């Protein structure tokens, strides 16, 4: 799953600029640019920050899915 800076900032309760700087520095791996926004893989964010993001935490940050099951 791809995430952008505002979502990363919400997940870690940090400013959006903090997330933008980490994305720009390459800390979260390769960047995908789409719709004037930089996107990175959630797995890379979890690996870089050393924490596993739970579905409940994603929902609390404003990301809602009908099914969080991995296929």
N, CA, C and O atoms as a Tripos MOL2 file, in Angstrom:
@<TRIPOS>MOLECULE
protein
  284   283    71     0     0
PROTEIN
NO_CHARGES

@<TRIPOS>ATOM
      1 N           0.8430   -1.1640    0.0000 N.3       1 UNK1
      2 CA          0.0000    0.0000    0.0000 C.3       1 UNK1
      3 C           0.8950    1.2360    0.0000 C.2       1 UNK1
      4 O           1.8980    1.2880    0.7120 O.2       1 UNK1
      5 N           0.5280    2.2160   -0.7960 N.am      2 UNK2
      6 CA          1.2710    3.4660   -0.8530 C.3       2 UNK2
      7 C           0.6470    4.4910    0.0880 C.2       2 UNK2
      8 O          -0.5740    4.5870    0.2050 O.2       2 UNK2
      9 N           1.5120    5.2540    0.7570 N.am      3 UNK3
     10 CA          1.0590    6.3030    1.6760 C.3       3 UNK3
     11 C           1.8010    7.5870    1.3450 C.2       3 UNK3
     12 O           2.8990    7.5590    0.7890 O.2       3 UNK3
     13 N           1.1860    8.7220    1.6950 N.am      4 UNK4
     14 CA          1.8270   10.0060    1.4500 C.3       4 UNK4
     15 C           2.1770   10.6810    2.7760 C.2       4 UNK4
     16 O           1.8850   10.1550    3.8500 O.2       4 UNK4
     17 N           2.8020   11.8440    2.6840 N.am      5 UNK5
     18 CA          3.2950   12.5360    3.8800 C.3       5 UNK5
     19 C           2.1980   12.8780    4.8910 C.2       5 UNK5
     20 O           2.4040   12.6750    6.0880 O.2       5 UNK5
     21 N           1.0360   13.3930    4.4550 N.am      6 UNK6
     22 CA          0.0200   13.6990    5.4670 C.3       6 UNK6
     23 C          -0.4240   12.4710    6.2720 C.2       6 UNK6
     24 O          -0.6620   12.5700    7.4750 O.2       6 UNK6
     25 N          -0.5340   11.3220    5.6120 N.am      7 UNK7
     26 CA         -0.9290   10.1100    6.3320 C.3       7 UNK7
     27 C           0.1800    9.6450    7.2710 C.2       7 UNK7
     28 O          -0.0930    9.2440    8.4020 O.2       7 UNK7
     29 N           1.4210    9.6950    6.8100 N.am      8 UNK8
     30 CA          2.5500    9.3140    7.6700 C.3       8 UNK8
     31 C           2.5980   10.2160    8.8970 C.2       8 UNK8
     32 O           2.8210    9.7480   10.0130 O.2       8 UNK8
     33 N           2.3880   11.5040    8.6830 N.am      9 UNK9
     34 CA          2.3980   12.4510    9.8040 C.3       9 UNK9
     35 C           1.3020   12.1200   10.8130 C.2       9 UNK9
     36 O           1.5300   12.1900   12.0210 O.2       9 UNK9
     37 N           0.1140   11.7610   10.3280 N.am     10 UNK10
     38 CA         -0.9770   11.3920   11.2350 C.3      10 UNK10
     39 C          -0.6620   10.1020   11.9870 C.2      10 UNK10
     40 O          -0.9660    9.9820   13.1740 O.2      10 UNK10
     41 N          -0.0540    9.1400   11.3000 N.am     11 UNK11
     42 CA          0.2540    7.8580   11.9390 C.3      11 UNK11
     43 C           1.2340    8.0190   13.0990 C.2      11 UNK11
     44 O           1.1380    7.3150   14.1040 O.2      11 UNK11
     45 N           2.1740    8.9460   12.9530 N.am     12 UNK12
     46 CA          3.2010    9.1170   13.9760 C.3      12 UNK12
     47 C           2.9990   10.3670   14.8260 C.2      12 UNK12
     48 O           3.8530   10.7110   15.6440 O.2      12 UNK12
     49 N           1.8580   11.0530   14.6300 N.am     13 UNK13
     50 CA          1.5320   12.2670   15.3920 C.3      13 UNK13
     51 C           2.6710   13.2790   15.3260 C.2      13 UNK13
     52 O           3.1160   13.8180   16.3400 O.2      13 UNK13
     53 N           3.1250   13.5150   14.1070 N.am     14 UNK14
     54 CA          4.2120   14.4570   13.8610 C.3      14 UNK14
     55 C           3.7650   15.4420   12.7930 C.2      14 UNK14
     56 O           2.7570   15.2050   12.1280 O.2      14 UNK14
     57 N           4.4870   16.5390   12.6130 N.am     15 UNK15
     58 CA          4.1340   17.5000   11.5670 C.3      15 UNK15
     59 C           4.3250   16.9160   10.1610 C.2      15 UNK15
     60 O           5.1700   16.0470    9.9460 O.2      15 UNK15
     61 N           3.5370   17.4010    9.2280 N.am     16 UNK16
     62 CA          3.6350   16.9290    7.8510 C.3      16 UNK16
     63 C           5.0110   17.2270    7.2560 C.2      16 UNK16
     64 O           5.5210   16.4370    6.4620 O.2      16 UNK16
     65 N           5.6170   18.3550    7.6290 N.am     17 UNK17
     66 CA          6.9370   18.7100    7.1300 C.3      17 UNK17
     67 C           7.9730   17.6620    7.5380 C.2      17 UNK17
     68 O           8.8930   17.3740    6.7720 O.2      17 UNK17
     69 N           7.8340   17.0950    8.7270 N.am     18 UNK18
     70 CA          8.7250   16.0270    9.2010 C.3      18 UNK18
     71 C           8.6570   14.8350    8.2440 C.2      18 UNK18
     72 O           9.6840   14.2820    7.8520 O.2      18 UNK18
     73 N           7.4410   14.4510    7.8760 N.am     19 UNK19
     74 CA          7.2660   13.3240    6.9560 C.3      19 UNK19
     75 C           7.7760   13.6670    5.5680 C.2      19 UNK19
     76 O           8.4120   12.8340    4.9240 O.2      19 UNK19
     77 N           7.5090   14.8800    5.0950 N.am     20 UNK20
     78 CA          8.0030   15.2920    3.7740 C.3      20 UNK20
     79 C           9.5170   15.2360    3.7030 C.2      20 UNK20
     80 O          10.0740   14.7900    2.6990 O.2      20 UNK20
     81 N          10.1820   15.6760    4.7440 N.am     21 UNK21
     82 CA         11.6550   15.6610    4.7620 C.3      21 UNK21
     83 C          12.1940   14.2280    4.7410 C.2      21 UNK21
     84 O          13.1870   13.9480    4.0710 O.2      21 UNK21
     85 N          11.5470   13.3300    5.4660 N.am     22 UNK22
     86 CA         11.9970   11.9410    5.4790 C.3      22 UNK22
     87 C          11.7820   11.2780    4.1200 C.2      22 UNK22
     88 O          12.6190   10.4980    3.6670 O.2      22 UNK22
     89 N          10.6780   11.5840    3.4840 N.am     23 UNK23
     90 CA         10.4270   11.0370    2.1460 C.3      23 UNK23
     91 C          11.4650   11.5780    1.1730 C.2      23 UNK23
     92 O          12.0600   10.8100    0.4170 O.2      23 UNK23
     93 N          11.6930   12.8920    1.1810 N.am     24 UNK24
     94 CA         12.6300   13.5250    0.2570 C.3      24 UNK24
     95 C          14.0620   13.0340    0.4560 C.2      24 UNK24
     96 O          14.8300   12.9620   -0.5030 O.2      24 UNK24
     97 N          14.4240   12.7000    1.6830 N.am     25 UNK25
     98 CA         15.7890   12.2310    1.9540 C.3      25 UNK25
     99 C          16.0030   10.7880    1.5210 C.2      25 UNK25
    100 O          17.1360   10.3080    1.5020 O.2      25 UNK25
    101 N          14.9210   10.0900    1.1720 N.am     26 UNK26
    102 CA         15.0440    8.7000    0.7460 C.3      26 UNK26
    103 C          14.9790    7.6980    1.8810 C.2      26 UNK26
    104 O          15.2290    6.5120    1.6650 O.2      26 UNK26
    105 N          14.6540    8.1370    3.0700 N.am     27 UNK27
    106 CA         14.6010    7.2430    4.2270 C.3      27 UNK27
    107 C          13.5900    6.1120    4.0300 C.2      27 UNK27
    108 O          13.7820    5.0090    4.5410 O.2      27 UNK27
    109 N          12.5150    6.3860    3.2910 N.am     28 UNK28
    110 CA         11.4590    5.4020    3.1020 C.3      28 UNK28
    111 C          11.5450    4.6890    1.7650 C.2      28 UNK28
    112 O          10.5660    4.0820    1.3300 O.2      28 UNK28
    113 N          12.6730    4.7470    1.1160 N.am     29 UNK29
    114 CA         12.8530    4.0180   -0.1320 C.3      29 UNK29
    115 C          12.4050    4.8120   -1.3510 C.2      29 UNK29
    116 O          12.2970    6.0370   -1.3020 O.2      29 UNK29
    117 N          12.1440    4.0980   -2.4470 N.am     30 UNK30
    118 CA         11.7760    4.7590   -3.7020 C.3      30 UNK30
    119 C          10.4760    5.5540   -3.5820 C.2      30 UNK30
    120 O           9.5490    5.1690   -2.8700 O.2      30 UNK30
    121 N          10.4430    6.6590   -4.2940 N.am     31 UNK31
    122 CA          9.2900    7.5580   -4.2670 C.3      31 UNK31
    123 C           8.4900    7.4060   -5.5520 C.2      31 UNK31
    124 O           9.0540    7.3790   -6.6460 O.2      31 UNK31
    125 N           7.1880    7.3080   -5.4120 N.am     32 UNK32
    126 CA          6.2790    7.3420   -6.5560 C.3      32 UNK32
    127 C           5.5810    8.6940   -6.5400 C.2      32 UNK32
    128 O           4.9820    9.0790   -5.5360 O.2      32 UNK32
    129 N           5.6590    9.4070   -7.6490 N.am     33 UNK33
    130 CA          5.0040   10.7150   -7.7250 C.3      33 UNK33
    131 C           3.7010   10.5750   -8.4640 C.2      33 UNK33
    132 O           3.6570   10.0610   -9.5820 O.2      33 UNK33
    133 N           2.6300   11.0380   -7.8310 N.am     34 UNK34
    134 CA          1.3080   10.9670   -8.4360 C.3      34 UNK34
    135 C           0.4580   12.1040   -7.8810 C.2      34 UNK34
    136 O           0.4250   12.3350   -6.6720 O.2      34 UNK34
    137 N          -0.2160   12.7960   -8.7590 N.am     35 UNK35
    138 CA         -1.1220   13.8790   -8.3680 C.3      35 UNK35
    139 C          -0.4370   14.9090   -7.4680 C.2      35 UNK35
    140 O          -0.9690   15.2910   -6.4260 O.2      35 UNK35
    141 N           0.7440   15.3480   -7.8860 N.am     36 UNK36
    142 CA          1.5170   16.3670   -7.1610 C.3      36 UNK36
    143 C           1.8480   15.9580   -5.7320 C.2      36 UNK36
    144 O           2.0200   16.8220   -4.8720 O.2      36 UNK36
    145 N           1.9400   14.6850   -5.4670 N.am     37 UNK37
    146 CA          2.2470   14.1940   -4.1350 C.3      37 UNK37
    147 C           3.2490   13.0500   -4.2410 C.2      37 UNK37
    148 O           3.2390   12.2920   -5.2110 O.2      37 UNK37
    149 N           4.1050   12.9330   -3.2440 N.am     38 UNK38
    150 CA          5.0690   11.8370   -3.1830 C.3      38 UNK38
    151 C           4.4830   10.7100   -2.3530 C.2      38 UNK38
    152 O           3.9430   10.9360   -1.2700 O.2      38 UNK38
    153 N           4.5920    9.5060   -2.8670 N.am     39 UNK39
    154 CA          4.0380    8.3250   -2.2120 C.3      39 UNK39
    155 C           5.1440    7.3050   -2.0040 C.2      39 UNK39
    156 O           6.0090    7.1400   -2.8640 O.2      39 UNK39
    157 N           5.1190    6.6170   -0.8630 N.am     40 UNK40
    158 CA          6.0730    5.5550   -0.5520 C.3      40 UNK40
    159 C           5.3090    4.3400   -0.0410 C.2      40 UNK40
    160 O           4.1500    4.4520    0.3590 O.2      40 UNK40
    161 N           5.9530    3.1920   -0.0540 N.am     41 UNK41
    162 CA          5.3120    1.9690    0.4230 C.3      41 UNK41
    163 C           5.2230    1.9730    1.9470 C.2      41 UNK41
    164 O           6.1720    2.3400    2.6410 O.2      41 UNK41
    165 N           4.0760    1.5620    2.4420 N.am     42 UNK42
    166 CA          3.8660    1.4880    3.8890 C.3      42 UNK42
    167 C           4.8610    0.5240    4.5280 C.2      42 UNK42
    168 O           5.3300    0.7660    5.6400 O.2      42 UNK42
    169 N           5.1840   -0.5580    3.8410 N.am     43 UNK43
    170 CA          6.1580   -1.5200    4.3700 C.3      43 UNK43
    171 C           7.5150   -0.8680    4.5970 C.2      43 UNK43
    172 O           8.1880   -1.1640    5.5840 O.2      43 UNK43
    173 N           7.9260    0.0230    3.6850 N.am     44 UNK44
    174 CA          9.2060    0.7150    3.8290 C.3      44 UNK44
    175 C           9.1730    1.6900    5.0010 C.2      44 UNK44
    176 O          10.1700    1.8510    5.7050 O.2      44 UNK44
    177 N           8.0380    2.3350    5.2110 N.am     45 UNK45
    178 CA          7.8880    3.2500    6.3440 C.3      45 UNK45
    179 C           7.9890    2.4600    7.6510 C.2      45 UNK45
    180 O           8.6780    2.8750    8.5830 O.2      45 UNK45
    181 N           7.3010    1.3250    7.7090 N.am     46 UNK46
    182 CA          7.3480    0.4840    8.9090 C.3      46 UNK46
    183 C           8.7680    0.0140    9.1900 C.2      46 UNK46
    184 O           9.2070    0.0250   10.3400 O.2      46 UNK46
    185 N           9.4880   -0.3980    8.1530 N.am     47 UNK47
    186 CA         10.8600   -0.8710    8.3340 C.3      47 UNK47
    187 C          11.7760    0.2600    8.8090 C.2      47 UNK47
    188 O          12.6020    0.0550    9.6980 O.2      47 UNK47
    189 N          11.6340    1.4370    8.2290 N.am     48 UNK48
    190 CA         12.4930    2.5630    8.5940 C.3      48 UNK48
    191 C          12.2250    3.0530   10.0050 C.2      48 UNK48
    192 O          13.1540    3.4370   10.7160 O.2      48 UNK48
    193 N          10.9660    3.0440   10.4160 N.am     49 UNK49
    194 CA         10.6110    3.5390   11.7450 C.3      49 UNK49
    195 C          10.6540    2.4510   12.8140 C.2      49 UNK49
    196 O          10.5890    2.7500   14.0060 O.2      49 UNK49
    197 N          10.7620    1.1990   12.3970 N.am     50 UNK50
    198 CA         10.8670    0.1030   13.3580 C.3      50 UNK50
    199 C           9.5780   -0.2050   14.0890 C.2      50 UNK50
    200 O           9.6070   -0.6220   15.2470 O.2      50 UNK50
    201 N           8.4600   -0.0070   13.4400 N.am     51 UNK51
    202 CA          7.1680   -0.2610   14.0750 C.3      51 UNK51
    203 C           6.1980   -0.8350   13.0540 C.2      51 UNK51
    204 O           6.2920   -0.5360   11.8640 O.2      51 UNK51
    205 N           5.2820   -1.6470   13.5120 N.am     52 UNK52
    206 CA          4.2510   -2.2220   12.6590 C.3      52 UNK52
    207 C           2.9920   -1.3860   12.8120 C.2      52 UNK52
    208 O           2.5330   -1.1420   13.9280 O.2      52 UNK52
    209 N           2.4370   -0.9500   11.6960 N.am     53 UNK53
    210 CA          1.2220   -0.1390   11.7020 C.3      53 UNK53
    211 C           0.0250   -1.0810   11.6590 C.2      53 UNK53
    212 O          -0.1250   -1.8560   10.7140 O.2      53 UNK53
    213 N          -0.8160   -1.0170   12.6660 N.am     54 UNK54
    214 CA         -1.9830   -1.8930   12.7400 C.3      54 UNK54
    215 C          -3.1400   -1.2970   11.9380 C.2      54 UNK54
    216 O          -3.1760   -0.0900   11.7010 O.2      54 UNK54
    217 N          -4.0830   -2.1420   11.5210 N.am     55 UNK55
    218 CA         -5.2620   -1.6380   10.8170 C.3      55 UNK55
    219 C          -6.0420   -0.6140   11.6400 C.2      55 UNK55
    220 O          -6.6070    0.3300   11.0870 O.2      55 UNK55
    221 N          -6.0720   -0.7990   12.9560 N.am     56 UNK56
    222 CA         -6.7750    0.1450   13.8210 C.3      56 UNK56
    223 C          -6.1090    1.5140   13.7910 C.2      56 UNK56
    224 O          -6.7790    2.5460   13.8120 O.2      56 UNK56
    225 N          -4.7820    1.5050   13.7420 N.am     57 UNK57
    226 CA         -4.0350    2.7670   13.6770 C.3      57 UNK57
    227 C          -4.2480    3.4610   12.3440 C.2      57 UNK57
    228 O          -4.3410    4.6870   12.2840 O.2      57 UNK57
    229 N          -4.3270    2.6780   11.2730 N.am     58 UNK58
    230 CA         -4.6210    3.2510    9.9540 C.3      58 UNK58
    231 C          -6.0170    3.8680    9.9380 C.2      58 UNK58
    232 O          -6.2180    4.9520    9.3910 O.2      58 UNK58
    233 N          -6.9700    3.1790   10.5350 N.am     59 UNK59
    234 CA         -8.3410    3.6930   10.5910 C.3      59 UNK59
    235 C          -8.3910    4.9780   11.4230 C.2      59 UNK59
    236 O          -9.1130    5.9120   11.0740 O.2      59 UNK59
    237 N          -7.6420    5.0290   12.5040 N.am     60 UNK60
    238 CA         -7.6180    6.2200   13.3440 C.3      60 UNK60
    239 C          -6.9990    7.4100   12.6100 C.2      60 UNK60
    240 O          -7.3340    8.5610   12.8920 O.2      60 UNK60
    241 N          -6.0940    7.1280   11.6670 N.am     61 UNK61
    242 CA         -5.4580    8.1900   10.8830 C.3      61 UNK61
    243 C          -6.3360    8.6400    9.7250 C.2      61 UNK61
    244 O          -6.0010    9.5940    9.0230 O.2      61 UNK61
    245 N          -7.4610    7.9550    9.5220 N.am     62 UNK62
    246 CA         -8.3880    8.3720    8.4890 C.3      62 UNK62
    247 C          -8.4190    7.4970    7.2610 C.2      62 UNK62
    248 O          -9.0720    7.8520    6.2800 O.2      62 UNK62
    249 N          -7.7400    6.3660    7.2750 N.am     63 UNK63
    250 CA         -7.7310    5.4480    6.1460 C.3      63 UNK63
    251 C          -8.6720    4.3010    6.4660 C.2      63 UNK63
    252 O          -8.4350    3.5520    7.4130 O.2      63 UNK63
    253 N          -9.7290    4.1560    5.6950 N.am     64 UNK64
    254 CA        -10.7500    3.1550    5.9850 C.3      64 UNK64
    255 C         -10.8720    2.1480    4.8510 C.2      64 UNK64
    256 O         -10.9310    2.5220    3.6790 O.2      64 UNK64
    257 N         -10.9090    0.8930    5.2010 N.am     65 UNK65
    258 CA        -11.1030   -0.2020    4.2640 C.3      65 UNK65
    259 C         -12.2060   -1.1010    4.7780 C.2      65 UNK65
    260 O         -12.4920   -1.1310    5.9740 O.2      65 UNK65
    261 N         -12.8160   -1.8250    3.8760 N.am     66 UNK66
    262 CA        -13.8210   -2.8050    4.2770 C.3      66 UNK66
    263 C         -13.1670   -4.0710    4.8050 C.2      66 UNK66
    264 O         -13.7350   -4.7650    5.6470 O.2      66 UNK66
    265 N         -11.9670   -4.3730    4.3080 N.am     67 UNK67
    266 CA        -11.3240   -5.6150    4.6700 C.3      67 UNK67
    267 C          -9.8150   -5.3910    4.7700 C.2      67 UNK67
    268 O          -9.1850   -4.9990    3.7890 O.2      67 UNK67
    269 N          -9.2370   -5.6330    5.9330 N.am     68 UNK68
    270 CA         -7.8010   -5.4670    6.1200 C.3      68 UNK68
    271 C          -7.0430   -6.7610    5.9170 C.2      68 UNK68
    272 O          -5.8290   -6.7950    6.1180 O.2      68 UNK68
    273 N          -7.7180   -7.8250    5.5260 N.am     69 UNK69
    274 CA         -7.0690   -9.1240    5.3340 C.3      69 UNK69
    275 C          -6.0850   -9.0460    4.1700 C.2      69 UNK69
    276 O          -6.3820   -8.4630    3.1270 O.2      69 UNK69
    277 N          -4.9210   -9.6370    4.3640 N.am     70 UNK70
    278 CA         -3.9370   -9.7270    3.2840 C.3      70 UNK70
    279 C          -4.2550  -10.9560    2.4570 C.2      70 UNK70
    280 O          -4.6350  -11.9930    3.0000 O.2      70 UNK70
    281 N          -4.1070  -10.8490    1.1750 N.am     71 UNK71
    282 CA         -4.4100  -11.9620    0.2790 C.3      71 UNK71
    283 C          -3.1690  -12.7810    0.0450 C.2      71 UNK71
    284 O          -3.2100  -13.7710   -0.6860 O.2      71 UNK71
@<TRIPOS>BOND
     1     1     2 1
     2     2     3 1
     3     3     4 2
     4     3     5 am
     5     5     6 1
     6     6     7 1
     7     7     8 2
     8     7     9 am
     9     9    10 1
    10    10    11 1
    11    11    12 2
    12    11    13 am
    13    13    14 1
    14    14    15 1
    15    15    16 2
    16    15    17 am
    17    17    18 1
    18    18    19 1
    19    19    20 2
    20    19    21 am
    21    21    22 1
    22    22    23 1
    23    23    24 2
    24    23    25 am
    25    25    26 1
    26    26    27 1
    27    27    28 2
    28    27    29 am
    29    29    30 1
    30    30    31 1
    31    31    32 2
    32    31    33 am
    33    33    34 1
    34    34    35 1
    35    35    36 2
    36    35    37 am
    37    37    38 1
    38    38    39 1
    39    39    40 2
    40    39    41 am
    41    41    42 1
    42    42    43 1
    43    43    44 2
    44    43    45 am
    45    45    46 1
    46    46    47 1
    47    47    48 2
    48    47    49 am
    49    49    50 1
    50    50    51 1
    51    51    52 2
    52    51    53 am
    53    53    54 1
    54    54    55 1
    55    55    56 2
    56    55    57 am
    57    57    58 1
    58    58    59 1
    59    59    60 2
    60    59    61 am
    61    61    62 1
    62    62    63 1
    63    63    64 2
    64    63    65 am
    65    65    66 1
    66    66    67 1
    67    67    68 2
    68    67    69 am
    69    69    70 1
    70    70    71 1
    71    71    72 2
    72    71    73 am
    73    73    74 1
    74    74    75 1
    75    75    76 2
    76    75    77 am
    77    77    78 1
    78    78    79 1
    79    79    80 2
    80    79    81 am
    81    81    82 1
    82    82    83 1
    83    83    84 2
    84    83    85 am
    85    85    86 1
    86    86    87 1
    87    87    88 2
    88    87    89 am
    89    89    90 1
    90    90    91 1
    91    91    92 2
    92    91    93 am
    93    93    94 1
    94    94    95 1
    95    95    96 2
    96    95    97 am
    97    97    98 1
    98    98    99 1
    99    99   100 2
   100    99   101 am
   101   101   102 1
   102   102   103 1
   103   103   104 2
   104   103   105 am
   105   105   106 1
   106   106   107 1
   107   107   108 2
   108   107   109 am
   109   109   110 1
   110   110   111 1
   111   111   112 2
   112   111   113 am
   113   113   114 1
   114   114   115 1
   115   115   116 2
   116   115   117 am
   117   117   118 1
   118   118   119 1
   119   119   120 2
   120   119   121 am
   121   121   122 1
   122   122   123 1
   123   123   124 2
   124   123   125 am
   125   125   126 1
   126   126   127 1
   127   127   128 2
   128   127   129 am
   129   129   130 1
   130   130   131 1
   131   131   132 2
   132   131   133 am
   133   133   134 1
   134   134   135 1
   135   135   136 2
   136   135   137 am
   137   137   138 1
   138   138   139 1
   139   139   140 2
   140   139   141 am
   141   141   142 1
   142   142   143 1
   143   143   144 2
   144   143   145 am
   145   145   146 1
   146   146   147 1
   147   147   148 2
   148   147   149 am
   149   149   150 1
   150   150   151 1
   151   151   152 2
   152   151   153 am
   153   153   154 1
   154   154   155 1
   155   155   156 2
   156   155   157 am
   157   157   158 1
   158   158   159 1
   159   159   160 2
   160   159   161 am
   161   161   162 1
   162   162   163 1
   163   163   164 2
   164   163   165 am
   165   165   166 1
   166   166   167 1
   167   167   168 2
   168   167   169 am
   169   169   170 1
   170   170   171 1
   171   171   172 2
   172   171   173 am
   173   173   174 1
   174   174   175 1
   175   175   176 2
   176   175   177 am
   177   177   178 1
   178   178   179 1
   179   179   180 2
   180   179   181 am
   181   181   182 1
   182   182   183 1
   183   183   184 2
   184   183   185 am
   185   185   186 1
   186   186   187 1
   187   187   188 2
   188   187   189 am
   189   189   190 1
   190   190   191 1
   191   191   192 2
   192   191   193 am
   193   193   194 1
   194   194   195 1
   195   195   196 2
   196   195   197 am
   197   197   198 1
   198   198   199 1
   199   199   200 2
   200   199   201 am
   201   201   202 1
   202   202   203 1
   203   203   204 2
   204   203   205 am
   205   205   206 1
   206   206   207 1
   207   207   208 2
   208   207   209 am
   209   209   210 1
   210   210   211 1
   211   211   212 2
   212   211   213 am
   213   213   214 1
   214   214   215 1
   215   215   216 2
   216   215   217 am
   217   217   218 1
   218   218   219 1
   219   219   220 2
   220   219   221 am
   221   221   222 1
   222   222   223 1
   223   223   224 2
   224   223   225 am
   225   225   226 1
   226   226   227 1
   227   227   228 2
   228   227   229 am
   229   229   230 1
   230   230   231 1
   231   231   232 2
   232   231   233 am
   233   233   234 1
   234   234   235 1
   235   235   236 2
   236   235   237 am
   237   237   238 1
   238   238   239 1
   239   239   240 2
   240   239   241 am
   241   241   242 1
   242   242   243 1
   243   243   244 2
   244   243   245 am
   245   245   246 1
   246   246   247 1
   247   247   248 2
   248   247   249 am
   249   249   250 1
   250   250   251 1
   251   251   252 2
   252   251   253 am
   253   253   254 1
   254   254   255 1
   255   255   256 2
   256   255   257 am
   257   257   258 1
   258   258   259 1
   259   259   260 2
   260   259   261 am
   261   261   262 1
   262   262   263 1
   263   263   264 2
   264   263   265 am
   265   265   266 1
   266   266   267 1
   267   267   268 2
   268   267   269 am
   269   269   270 1
   270   270   271 1
   271   271   272 2
   272   271   273 am
   273   273   274 1
   274   274   275 1
   275   275   276 2
   276   275   277 am
   277   277   278 1
   278   278   279 1
   279   279   280 2
   280   279   281 am
   281   281   282 1
   282   282   283 1
   283   283   284 2
@<TRIPOS>SUBSTRUCTURE
     1 UNK1         2 RESIDUE 1 A UNK
     2 UNK2         6 RESIDUE 1 A UNK
     3 UNK3        10 RESIDUE 1 A UNK
     4 UNK4        14 RESIDUE 1 A UNK
     5 UNK5        18 RESIDUE 1 A UNK
     6 UNK6        22 RESIDUE 1 A UNK
     7 UNK7        26 RESIDUE 1 A UNK
     8 UNK8        30 RESIDUE 1 A UNK
     9 UNK9        34 RESIDUE 1 A UNK
    10 UNK10       38 RESIDUE 1 A UNK
    11 UNK11       42 RESIDUE 1 A UNK
    12 UNK12       46 RESIDUE 1 A UNK
    13 UNK13       50 RESIDUE 1 A UNK
    14 UNK14       54 RESIDUE 1 A UNK
    15 UNK15       58 RESIDUE 1 A UNK
    16 UNK16       62 RESIDUE 1 A UNK
    17 UNK17       66 RESIDUE 1 A UNK
    18 UNK18       70 RESIDUE 1 A UNK
    19 UNK19       74 RESIDUE 1 A UNK
    20 UNK20       78 RESIDUE 1 A UNK
    21 UNK21       82 RESIDUE 1 A UNK
    22 UNK22       86 RESIDUE 1 A UNK
    23 UNK23       90 RESIDUE 1 A UNK
    24 UNK24       94 RESIDUE 1 A UNK
    25 UNK25       98 RESIDUE 1 A UNK
    26 UNK26      102 RESIDUE 1 A UNK
    27 UNK27      106 RESIDUE 1 A UNK
    28 UNK28      110 RESIDUE 1 A UNK
    29 UNK29      114 RESIDUE 1 A UNK
    30 UNK30      118 RESIDUE 1 A UNK
    31 UNK31      122 RESIDUE 1 A UNK
    32 UNK32      126 RESIDUE 1 A UNK
    33 UNK33      130 RESIDUE 1 A UNK
    34 UNK34      134 RESIDUE 1 A UNK
    35 UNK35      138 RESIDUE 1 A UNK
    36 UNK36      142 RESIDUE 1 A UNK
    37 UNK37      146 RESIDUE 1 A UNK
    38 UNK38      150 RESIDUE 1 A UNK
    39 UNK39      154 RESIDUE 1 A UNK
    40 UNK40      158 RESIDUE 1 A UNK
    41 UNK41      162 RESIDUE 1 A UNK
    42 UNK42      166 RESIDUE 1 A UNK
    43 UNK43      170 RESIDUE 1 A UNK
    44 UNK44      174 RESIDUE 1 A UNK
    45 UNK45      178 RESIDUE 1 A UNK
    46 UNK46      182 RESIDUE 1 A UNK
    47 UNK47      186 RESIDUE 1 A UNK
    48 UNK48      190 RESIDUE 1 A UNK
    49 UNK49      194 RESIDUE 1 A UNK
    50 UNK50      198 RESIDUE 1 A UNK
    51 UNK51      202 RESIDUE 1 A UNK
    52 UNK52      206 RESIDUE 1 A UNK
    53 UNK53      210 RESIDUE 1 A UNK
    54 UNK54      214 RESIDUE 1 A UNK
    55 UNK55      218 RESIDUE 1 A UNK
    56 UNK56      222 RESIDUE 1 A UNK
    57 UNK57      226 RESIDUE 1 A UNK
    58 UNK58      230 RESIDUE 1 A UNK
    59 UNK59      234 RESIDUE 1 A UNK
    60 UNK60      238 RESIDUE 1 A UNK
    61 UNK61      242 RESIDUE 1 A UNK
    62 UNK62      246 RESIDUE 1 A UNK
    63 UNK63      250 RESIDUE 1 A UNK
    64 UNK64      254 RESIDUE 1 A UNK
    65 UNK65      258 RESIDUE 1 A UNK
    66 UNK66      262 RESIDUE 1 A UNK
    67 UNK67      266 RESIDUE 1 A UNK
    68 UNK68      270 RESIDUE 1 A UNK
    69 UNK69      274 RESIDUE 1 A UNK
    70 UNK70      278 RESIDUE 1 A UNK
    71 UNK71      282 RESIDUE 1 A UNK
